[in-house]
């Protein structure tokens, strides 16, 4: 065999492998024998007709093409071994360039790992925003704690106001017909929560206990297909009105929260201030990291093969399906609820998939440019961390995640830290 490799544009390439001599003859013989054993010729038992008779009814090119199927994988492996730098990103397509009884030249159409042209990525700076925690932020968090620990009491008199809980009976109609899922009894609706259709809660305001009313709304276009964008009338009756009674803000309330080492209001304020600071710091770092990656990718050039984007879309789609299944929802049910379909859903994933692929390619190229490597000790430490995170034995995790895959992940993490200005050897 002999092989010739040629790189084309946009990460496409051709690998020509010519098979001659004994290998090609053996492949033709195997192909002929398979055809002979399967063919039925009048006057002969199946598989027992003499070769002359078989060749009268079997086109020689049919034998050649069957022989190609038998030799193609070996030819591909030979070519890839000859050009060890080839890194495939998709299964090659096969074509036959030329074929005779003496030799065959197979053309493998390849999609290969793209080349990343690194520009001045070291000039891109990592700039996390400064974090400030105000007194108002602390007060708002404390107010949320009071809200979550409030009790509901019946409002003896008055009308429904914003923030009240209206206990309602309701039934919805579209074109005069009741629709599935549009009915409820003694439903506690917190006014201002935005949990119902836009415009519904606002029309409850001002009603009194025992009052009945027709509420007209239009379903948003994002709702289920059978109601999306349609006008509806809800017949509503207010069965009762409740208000939230907040607990008094004192040390007793703080102790009831059962927060470790927090017993007083001063300690609660300090605890909340630290929580807010940590949360905002994490958000600032994530935003700065995303900006850093966006700017670096903008500064580098790479033509991403469609096959890599397709693969990322499929991975993301399958992960989403699994998350839905964990919640007891099938993907078909999700499509029905959202009024979409698989084709549109995957189409919406493409832009983000392309961005993720580009980030990965650029980080890999920069890691190589910086000479970043991963030691066995670092791999074992990462396996240990994952073991603690997922509550699994290290050896079990190694069965699911081979070392070479984990090494790539660790290398990218080290590369990112290096770009942030942290040392990575």
Residue pairs with C-beta under 8 A, 6 or more apart in sequence:
1 17
1 18
1 19
1 20
1 23
1 75
1 78
2 17
2 18
3 15
3 16
3 17
3 18
3 78
3 79
3 82
3 83
4 15
4 16
5 13
5 14
5 15
5 16
5 79
5 82
5 83
5 86
6 13
6 14
6 16
7 13
7 112
8 14
9 303
10 303
10 305
11 89
11 111
11 112
11 113
11 114
11 115
11 303
11 304
11 305
12 109
12 110
12 111
12 112
12 305
13 86
13 109
13 110
13 111
13 112
14 107
14 108
14 109
14 110
15 76
15 79
15 80
15 83
15 86
15 92
15 107
15 108
15 110
16 79
16 97
16 105
16 106
16 107
16 108
17 75
17 76
17 78
17 79
17 105
17 106
17 108
18 103
18 104
18 105
18 106
19 27
19 71
19 75
19 103
19 104
19 105
19 106
20 102
20 103
21 103
23 71
23 74
24 67
24 71
24 102
24 103
24 104
27 67
27 68
27 70
27 71
28 63
28 64
28 67
28 101
30 67
30 70
31 63
31 64
31 66
31 67
31 69
31 70
32 51
32 54
32 58
32 63
34 66
35 54
35 58
35 62
35 63
35 66
36 47
36 49
36 51
36 54
37 46
37 47
38 46
38 47
39 46
39 47
39 49
39 54
39 57
39 58
40 46
41 49
41 53
41 54
41 57
44 50
44 53
60 101
61 99
64 99
64 101
64 104
65 96
67 104
68 94
68 96
68 99
68 104
68 106
71 104
71 106
72 94
72 106
75 106
75 108
76 92
76 106
76 108
79 108
80 86
80 88
86 110
86 112
87 112
87 113
88 110
88 111
88 112
88 113
89 111
89 112
89 113
89 305
89 307
89 308
89 311
90 111
90 305
90 307
90 308
90 311
92 108
92 109
92 110
92 111
93 108
93 109
94 106
94 107
94 108
94 109
95 106
95 107
95 108
95 109
96 104
96 105
96 106
96 107
97 105
97 106
97 107
98 104
98 105
99 105
111 305
111 307
112 305
114 302
114 303
114 304
114 305
114 308
114 361
115 302
116 300
116 301
116 302
116 361
116 362
116 364
116 365
117 300
117 301
117 302
118 300
118 362
118 365
118 366
118 369
119 299
119 300
119 301
120 299
121 296
121 299
121 300
121 362
121 366
121 419
123 299
124 292
124 295
124 296
124 299
124 419
125 292
126 288
126 289
126 292
126 419
126 420
126 421
127 288
127 291
128 281
128 284
128 285
128 287
128 288
129 284
129 287
129 288
130 284
131 277
131 280
131 281
131 284
132 280
133 273
133 276
133 277
133 280
137 276
138 269
138 272
138 273
138 276
141 272
141 275
141 276
142 249
142 268
142 269
142 272
145 257
146 246
146 247
146 249
146 253
147 244
147 246
149 246
149 247
149 253
149 256
149 257
150 244
150 245
150 246
150 247
151 244
151 245
152 165
152 188
152 242
152 243
152 244
152 245
153 242
153 243
153 245
154 240
154 241
154 242
155 164
155 240
155 241
155 242
155 243
158 208
158 241
159 205
159 206
159 207
159 208
159 241
160 166
160 191
160 204
160 205
160 206
160 207
160 208
160 238
160 241
161 191
161 205
162 191
162 192
162 205
163 190
163 191
163 192
163 243
163 244
164 190
164 191
164 241
164 242
164 243
165 188
165 189
165 190
165 191
165 241
165 242
165 243
165 244
166 188
166 189
166 191
166 204
166 207
166 238
166 240
166 241
167 186
167 187
167 188
167 189
167 238
167 239
167 240
167 241
167 242
168 184
168 186
168 187
168 189
168 204
168 236
168 237
168 238
168 239
169 184
169 185
169 186
169 187
169 236
169 237
169 239
170 182
170 183
170 184
170 187
170 234
170 235
170 236
170 237
171 178
171 182
171 183
171 184
171 234
171 235
172 178
172 179
172 182
172 183
172 232
172 233
172 234
172 235
173 179
173 182
173 232
173 233
173 234
173 235
174 227
174 230
174 231
174 232
179 226
179 227
179 232
182 232
182 234
186 239
188 242
189 195
189 196
189 201
189 204
191 201
191 204
191 205
192 201
193 201
194 201
195 201
197 217
197 218
197 219
197 220
197 232
198 217
198 220
199 217
199 218
200 215
200 217
200 234
203 213
203 215
203 216
203 217
204 215
204 236
204 238
207 213
207 236
207 238
208 238
208 241
209 238
209 239
209 240
209 241
210 237
210 238
210 239
211 237
211 238
212 235
212 236
212 237
212 238
213 235
213 236
213 237
214 233
214 234
214 235
214 236
215 233
215 234
215 236
216 231
216 232
216 233
216 234
217 231
217 232
217 234
218 229
218 230
218 231
218 232
219 227
219 228
219 229
219 230
219 231
219 232
220 228
220 229
221 228
221 229
222 228
222 338
222 339
223 229
223 339
224 336
224 337
224 338
224 339
225 336
225 339
228 339
247 253
247 256
249 265
250 265
251 263
251 264
251 265
254 262
254 263
254 264
254 265
254 267
254 268
255 263
257 268
259 268
259 271
261 267
262 268
262 271
289 416
289 420
292 419
292 420
293 359
293 362
293 416
296 362
296 366
296 419
297 355
297 358
297 359
297 362
300 362
300 365
302 358
302 361
302 362
302 365
304 354
304 357
304 358
304 361
308 357
309 350
309 353
309 354
309 357
312 353
312 354
312 356
312 357
313 346
313 349
313 350
313 353
316 349
316 352
316 353
317 342
317 345
317 346
317 349
320 331
321 331
324 330
324 331
324 334
331 342
335 341
335 342
335 345
360 412
363 412
363 415
363 416
364 408
364 411
364 412
364 415
366 415
366 419
367 411
367 412
367 414
367 415
370 415
370 418
370 424
372 411
372 414
372 415
372 418
372 424
372 425
373 411
373 425
374 407
374 410
374 411
374 414
378 410
379 403
379 406
379 407
379 410
382 406
382 409
382 410
383 394
383 397
383 398
383 406
384 394
386 392
386 397
386 401
387 393
387 394
387 397
390 397
414 424
415 424
417 424
418 424
